[in-house]
Amino acid sequence: MTLIPELTILQPNDKEQIDLPHTLEDEWAVGKKRLYIESYGCQMNFADSEIVAAVMRNAGFATTSSAAEADVIFLNTCAIRDNAEQKVRHRLKHLTGLKRLKPELLVGILGCMAERLKTKLLEEEKVVDIVAGPDAYRDIPKLVEEAESGQKAVNVFLSREETYADISPIRLSSNGVTALVSIMRGCDNMCSFCVVPFTRGRERSRDPYSIVREAQDLFDRGYREVTLLGQNVDSYKWNDELEMTNDKSADSRTDSSLSFAGLLERVARIHPDLRVRFSTSHPKDITDDVLHTIARYDNICNYIHLPAQSGSSRVLALMNRTYDRSWYMGKIDRIREILGDDCGISTDMISGFCSETEEEHQDSLSLMDYVRYDYAYMFAYSERPGTLAAKKYPDDIPEDVKKRRLTEIIDRQLAHSAQRNQRHIGQVQRVLVEGTSRRSDDDLSGRSDQNKLVVFPKGNHQKGQYVSVLITECTSATLRGEAV
């Protein structure tokens, strides 16, 4: 549920613009209608935008990185926090002015906010012509045709089967090195604070053959890292009795099913130079099989995003997280035991959940002290209409208290991130170069096995290469070093 910005210890931006590449003015593109997309929120939304771009490409649309050039503008939205929705509404106000200048322009709301608000969006936001939920992307060309006729177009139907497995995503704003691969959709966990089960539907896993094919194709095209995505990747399960009966490999299971550990192994086997990441893990589902698979393959990153949300067992019960504080700490101990203390671990943490006491806030801080996360995504609680928490518990923590507690969480994480990064000084890290550093054209940047941002002098190295870098200094967000 998480793109990772350069400063990962702070709250992530709710919006990242998908910078669609300008389509070359070749024979195909001339005269084509143009699509522009902005994505908000989590990595799944970015992956979904790549699917939408492919669907629209097949329908004859070219792409543009300029909203002013577009015939159709899509905002792929997030509903996890009210702040994210308000940013979308603010953006729509800007698009109203653009539509006055270009009346034929179509504006669509896609994704979780579309599913949550449905036709209400058309009533509240007059600039919106199209509303499409996360499982309706195949239908978007028809919705565009309907909107072009002057009708408002809506499809927010949630599917129990849709995985878009047969659609080859268009890699938007690609660095040509890293790519997102969606392996499953939806969520069955029903955490009381979370709107995702209502906006993305029930869990369903994508078939492993299409996943491996997509990852293989990316490697053949020069990509060197894939991130396997799902609301909860560890609950991935694919049943195929015939295939499992014939497959005698290590990931074959007697119950004729392929688990996430088995899928992870299949992707890792594509090539030692294809680095594999995954996100996100629910603590209740990550298994020793997954941890041992990470340990067996050098190209599976030694990094796990394991959201805790709170350090209080009572609050975790209210959140319906299905584990308590001591169980979570035991899972952390198991990760350290199998993968070592250098394994990167990150988390999500919520401040000011319903009825959270000051003592329970301190429990969250003490859990952070126990784990010493490498970085974290940290939020003040935002009540979402329709969730179990909104129905059962009053949002009774004052905003100033939420913000003060959040500041304390962020300050604690800053200190832990600095301490964790200090451990790497004097070590040699294998870094996959993703491009030029944002701050200097003389430096390159990439990520280590533990998902740390590493910056070093360019020299003769290039994007897409693995470089051994001796770490010489650090901040709480970045490692710096020299190629060796």
C-alpha positions in Angstrom: 0.0 0.0 0.0 2.9 2.1 -0.3 5.6 4.5 -3.8 8.5 5.3 -1.6 9.6 8.9 -1.8 13.3 9.9 -1.3 12.6 10.9 2.3 10.8 7.8 3.4 10.7 8.5 7.1 8.1 11.2 6.7 4.5 10.9 5.7 4.3 10.1 2.0 2.8 12.5 -0.5 -0.8 11.8 -1.2 -0.2 12.6 -4.8 2.4 11.7 -7.3 2.0 12.8 -10.9 2.3 10.1 -13.4 4.5 11.8 -15.9 3.2 10.2 -19.1 5.9 10.2 -21.8 5.2 12.4 -24.7 4.2 10.1 -27.5 6.4 10.5 -30.5 4.8 12.2 -33.5 5.1 9.1 -35.6 2.5 7.8 -38.1 0.5 6.1 -35.3 0.3 9.0 -33.0 -0.7 11.7 -35.4 -4.3 12.7 -35.0 -4.8 10.4 -32.0 -6.7 11.6 -28.9 -4.5 12.1 -25.9 -4.6 10.8 -22.4 -3.2 12.3 -19.2 -3.2 10.6 -15.8 -2.3 11.6 -12.3 -2.1 9.0 -9.5 -2.6 9.6 -5.8 -1.7 7.3 -2.9 -0.3 3.8 -2.9 1.8 1.7 -5.2 -1.3 -0.2 -6.3 -2.7 3.0 -7.8 0.4 3.5 -9.8 0.3 0.0 -11.1 -3.4 0.4 -11.9 -2.6 3.6 -13.9 -0.2 1.6 -16.0 -3.1 -0.9 -16.7 -5.5 2.0 -17.6 -2.9 3.5 -20.0 -2.6 0.1 -21.7 -6.4 -0.2 -22.0 -6.6 3.3 -23.5 -3.7 2.6 -25.8 -5.5 -0.4 -27.2 -8.5 1.9 -27.7 -6.4 4.2 -29.9 -5.3 6.9 -27.4 -1.9 8.3 -27.3 -0.4 9.7 -24.1 0.8 13.1 -23.0 2.7 14.5 -20.0 0.8 17.8 -20.3 -2.8 18.2 -19.0 -3.3 21.1 -21.4 -2.7 18.8 -24.4 -5.1 16.1 -23.2 -8.5 15.2 -24.5 -9.1 13.0 -21.5 -7.7 13.5 -18.0 -7.9 10.8 -15.3 -7.2 11.2 -11.6 -6.5 7.8 -10.1 -7.5 8.4 -6.5 -6.9 7.2 -3.0 -9.6 7.0 -0.2 -7.4 5.9 2.7 -7.4 9.3 4.3 -9.7 12.4 4.1 -6.6 14.5 3.3 -6.0 12.4 0.1 -9.6 13.0 -1.1 -9.4 16.7 -0.3 -6.3 17.0 -2.5 -8.2 15.4 -5.4 -11.1 17.8 -4.9 -8.7 20.7 -4.9 -7.2 19.4 -8.1 -10.6 19.3 -9.7 -11.1 23.0 -9.1 -8.0 23.6 -11.2 -9.3 21.4 -13.9 -12.6 23.3 -14.0 -10.7 26.3 -15.4 -9.0 24.1 -18.0 -12.3 22.7 -19.1 -13.7 26.2 -19.6 -11.0 26.8 -22.1 -11.5 23.4 -23.7 -15.2 22.4 -23.2 -14.8 19.0 -25.0 -12.2 17.9 -22.4 -13.3 14.9 -20.4 -12.4 14.4 -16.8 -12.6 11.1 -15.0 -12.2 9.9 -11.4 -10.8 6.4 -11.1 -9.9 4.1 -8.2 -10.8 4.0 -4.6 -12.4 7.4 -4.2 -14.6 6.6 -7.2 -15.7 3.4 -5.7 -16.4 4.9 -2.3 -18.4 8.0 -3.5 -19.8 6.6 -6.7 -22.5 8.7 -8.4 -22.2 11.2 -5.5 -19.0 12.5 -7.2 -21.0 13.5 -10.3 -23.4 15.5 -8.1 -20.7 17.2 -6.1 -18.1 17.8 -8.8 -19.7 19.1 -11.9 -16.4 19.0 -13.8 -16.4 15.1 -13.6 -17.7 13.2 -16.6 -16.6 9.6 -15.8 -16.4 7.6 -12.6 -14.7 4.2 -12.7 -13.9 1.9 -9.8 -10.7 -0.3 -9.5 -12.4 -3.3 -11.2 -13.9 -1.4 -14.1 -10.9 -0.4 -16.1 -11.6 -2.6 -19.0 -14.8 -0.7 -19.5 -13.2 2.8 -19.6 -13.2 3.1 -23.4 -16.9 2.6 -23.4 -17.3 5.1 -20.6 -15.4 7.6 -22.6 -17.7 7.1 -25.6 -20.7 7.5 -23.4 -19.3 10.7 -21.9 -18.4 12.1 -25.4 -22.1 11.8 -26.2 -22.9 14.2 -23.4 -23.9 11.6 -20.8 -22.3 11.1 -17.4 -20.6 7.6 -17.3 -20.3 5.4 -14.2 -19.0 1.9 -13.5 -18.1 1.0 -10.0 -18.9 -2.7 -10.1 -16.6 -4.7 -7.8 -15.5 -8.1 -9.2 -14.5 -11.3 -7.4 -12.4 -12.5 -10.4 -10.8 -9.4 -12.1 -6.9 -9.4 -11.9 -6.1 -7.8 -15.3 -3.6 -10.7 -15.7 -3.9 -10.6 -19.5 -3.1 -6.8 -19.8 0.5 -5.8 -20.4 0.9 -2.5 -18.5 2.4 0.6 -20.1 5.3 1.6 -17.9 4.5 5.2 -17.1 7.4 7.6 -16.3 9.6 4.5 -16.3 13.2 4.7 -15.3 13.7 1.5 -17.3 15.2 -0.2 -14.2 12.4 -0.8 -11.7 8.8 -1.9 -12.2 5.7 -2.8 -10.3 4.0 -6.1 -10.8 0.6 -6.6 -9.3 0.1 -10.2 -8.0 -3.3 -9.9 -6.3 -6.1 -7.5 -5.7 -8.5 -6.7 -2.8 -8.3 -7.4 0.9 -10.2 -9.7 3.3 -8.7 -8.5 6.6 -11.4 -5.9 7.5 -9.2 -3.7 9.8 -11.6 -1.4 11.4 -9.9 1.8 10.3 -9.5 0.8 6.7 -11.7 1.5 3.7 -9.8 -0.8 1.2 -12.0 -3.9 1.5 -15.0 -1.7 0.6 -13.2 0.1 -2.3 -11.2 -2.8 -3.8 -13.3 -5.8 -2.8 -12.3 -9.3 -1.8 -9.0 -10.9 -2.2 -8.2 -12.7 -5.5 -4.8 -13.9 -6.6 -3.5 -13.6 -10.1 -2.2 -16.7 -11.9 1.5 -17.3 -11.4 2.2 -18.0 -15.1 1.2 -14.4 -16.1 3.2 -13.0 -13.2 6.4 -14.9 -14.1 5.9 -14.0 -17.8 5.6 -10.3 -17.0 8.7 -10.4 -14.8 10.6 -12.3 -17.4 9.6 -9.8 -20.1 10.7 -6.9 -17.9 14.1 -8.5 -17.4 14.5 -9.2 -21.1 13.7 -5.5 -21.7 16.5 -4.4 -19.4 14.6 -3.9 -16.1 16.6 -5.1 -13.1 14.1 -4.9 -10.2 10.4 -5.9 -9.8 8.2 -5.2 -6.8 5.4 -7.7 -6.3 2.4 -5.8 -5.1 -0.8 -6.6 -3.2 -2.8 -5.3 -0.4 -1.5 -8.3 1.5 1.0 -10.3 -0.6 1.4 -13.0 2.0 -2.1 -14.2 1.5 -1.4 -14.9 -2.2 -2.6 -18.4 -3.1 -3.1 -20.0 -6.4 -4.9 -23.4 -6.9 -4.1 -25.4 -10.0 -4.2 -29.1 -9.4 -2.9 -30.3 -12.8 0.0 -27.9 -12.8 1.0 -28.6 -9.2 0.7 -32.4 -9.8 3.2 -32.2 -12.7 5.5 -29.6 -11.0 8.1 -31.4 -8.9 10.1 -28.3 -8.0 10.7 -27.0 -4.4 7.6 -24.8 -4.5 5.2 -27.6 -5.3 2.7 -28.2 -2.4 0.9 -31.4 -1.5 -2.3 -29.4 -1.2 -2.2 -28.5 -4.9 -1.7 -24.8 -4.2 1.1 -22.3 -4.7 1.7 -20.0 -1.7 3.4 -16.6 -1.8 6.7 -18.2 -0.8 6.4 -20.4 -3.9 5.6 -17.5 -6.2 8.5 -15.5 -4.7 10.9 -18.4 -5.5 9.6 -18.7 -9.1 10.2 -15.0 -9.8 13.6 -15.1 -8.1 14.7 -18.0 -10.4 14.2 -15.9 -13.5 17.7 -14.5 -13.2 20.2 -13.7 -10.4 20.4 -10.2 -11.7 16.6 -9.6 -11.3 16.2 -8.1 -7.9 12.8 -8.9 -6.3 10.9 -6.9 -3.7 7.4 -7.2 -2.3 4.9 -5.1 -0.5 2.8 -5.2 1.7 2.9 -7.9 4.4 0.2 -8.3 7.0 2.0 -9.5 10.2 -0.5 -12.3 10.7 0.3 -13.9 7.3 4.0 -13.6 6.8 5.4 -17.1 7.3 8.7 -18.8 8.0 8.5 -20.2 4.5 8.6 -16.6 3.1 11.5 -15.7 5.4 13.5 -18.8 4.5 12.9 -18.2 0.8 14.3 -14.7 1.2 17.3 -16.2 3.0 17.9 -18.7 0.2 18.0 -16.2 -2.7 20.5 -13.3 -2.8 18.3 -11.5 -5.4 15.3 -11.3 -3.0 15.7 -8.1 -1.1 16.5 -8.4 2.6 13.7 -6.0 3.5 10.1 -6.3 4.8 7.4 -3.8 5.2 5.5 -5.0 8.2 2.8 -2.5 9.4 2.2 -2.5 13.1 -0.3 0.4 13.2 -0.1 0.6 17.1 2.0 -0.7 20.0 -1.0 -1.2 22.3 -2.7 -4.6 22.4 -6.0 -3.0 23.3 -5.9 -0.6 20.4 -4.8 -3.4 18.0 -7.9 -5.3 19.1 -10.1 -2.2 18.4 -8.4 -2.0 15.0 -9.2 -5.7 14.3 -5.6 -6.4 13.5 -5.9 -10.0 14.8 -2.5 -9.9 16.7 -1.3 -8.3 19.9 1.8 -6.5 20.9 3.7 -9.5 22.1 2.8 -11.6 19.0 4.1 -8.8 16.7 7.3 -8.6 18.7 7.7 -12.3 18.4 7.3 -12.0 14.6 10.0 -9.3 14.6 12.3 -11.6 16.6 11.7 -14.4 14.0 12.6 -12.1 11.1 15.9 -11.1 12.9 16.6 -14.8 13.7 16.2 -16.0 10.1 17.4 -12.9 8.2 19.8 -11.2 10.6 19.8 -7.8 12.2 20.7 -6.1 8.9 17.3 -7.0 7.4 15.5 -3.7 6.7 12.1 -3.4 8.4 9.6 -0.6 7.9 6.1 0.0 9.3 2.9 2.0 9.3 2.0 3.8 12.5 -1.3 5.5 13.3 -1.5 8.2 16.1 -4.7 9.1 17.9 -6.9 6.1 17.0 -10.3 6.0 18.7 -10.0 6.1 22.6 -6.1 5.8 22.5 -4.8 6.9 25.8 -1.5 8.6 26.5 -0.1 5.4 28.0 -1.1 3.5 24.8 0.6 6.2 22.7 3.7 5.5 24.8 3.2 1.8 24.0 3.6 2.7 20.3 6.8 4.6 21.0 8.2 1.7 23.1 7.4 -0.7 20.3 9.3 1.5 17.9 12.2 1.4 20.4 12.1 -2.4 20.4 12.1 -2.9 16.7 14.1 0.2 15.6 12.5 0.4 12.2 14.6 1.6 9.2 11.8 3.9 8.2 8.1 4.3 8.6 4.9 5.7 7.1 3.2 7.7 9.9 -0.3 9.2 10.0 -2.8 10.8 12.4 -6.0 8.8 12.5 -8.5 9.9 9.8 -12.0 8.5 10.2 -13.3 7.1 7.0 -17.1 6.8 6.4 -18.4 3.3 6.1 -15.5 1.6 8.0 -16.1 -0.5 11.1 -14.4 2.1 13.3 -16.7 4.9 12.0 -19.7 2.7 12.8 -18.6 1.5 16.2 -16.2 4.0 17.8 -16.3 7.7 18.3 -13.4 9.7 16.8 -12.7 11.2 20.2 -9.0 12.2 20.2 -8.7 16.0 19.6 -6.8 16.9 16.5 -4.1 18.8 18.4 -3.4 15.7 20.5 -3.3 13.5 17.3 -0.8 15.9 15.8 1.4 16.1 18.9 1.5 12.4 19.1 2.3 12.1 15.4 5.2 14.6 15.9 6.6 12.4 18.7 6.3 9.3 16.5 8.1 11.1 13.6 10.8 12.4 15.9 11.4 8.9 17.3 11.6 7.4 13.8 14.1 10.1 12.7 16.4 9.0 15.5 16.0 5.3 14.7 16.5 5.8 11.0 19.7 7.7 11.7 20.9 4.9 14.1 20.0 2.2 11.6 21.8 4.0 8.8 24.9 4.5 10.9 25.3 0.7 11.0 26.1 0.7 7.3 29.0 3.1 7.5 32.1 1.1 6.6 30.0 -1.6 4.8 30.0 -2.3 1.1 26.4 -2.2 -0.3 25.3 -3.6 -3.6 23.3 -0.7 -5.2 21.1 -0.9 -8.2 21.5 2.5 -10.0 18.1 4.1 -10.8 19.4 7.4 -12.2 21.0 10.7 -11.5 20.7 12.1 -8.0 18.1 14.7 -7.5 20.6 17.1 -6.0 23.6 16.8 -8.4 24.1 15.6 -11.9 27.6 14.5 -10.8 26.1 11.8 -8.5 24.1 8.7 -9.1 21.4 7.3 -6.8 19.9 3.9 -6.3 18.7 1.5 -3.6 20.5 -1.1 -1.5 19.2 -4.6 -0.6 17.6 -3.1 2.5 15.8 -0.5 0.4 18.1 2.4 1.5 18.6 5.3 -0.8 22.3 5.4 -1.7 24.1 8.3 -3.4 27.6 8.2 -4.8 29.8 9.9 -7.5 28.9 9.0 -11.0 32.3 8.0 -12.4 31.8 5.7 -15.4 28.7 4.0 -13.9 25.3 4.0 -15.6 21.7 3.6 -14.8 20.7 -0.1 -14.5 24.0 -1.3 -13.3 24.7 -2.9 -9.9 27.5 -1.1 -8.2 29.4 -2.0 -5.0 29.4 1.2 -2.8 31.5 1.7 0.3 29.3 3.7 2.7 31.2 6.6 4.2 28.4 8.8 5.7 24.7 9.0 6.2 21.7 11.1 7.2 18.4 9.7 8.6 17.2 9.3 5.0 20.2 8.7 2.8 23.5 6.8 2.6 26.5 8.3 0.8 29.6 6.5 -0.4 32.2 5.7 -3.0 32.1 3.0 -5.7 34.7 0.3 -5.0 
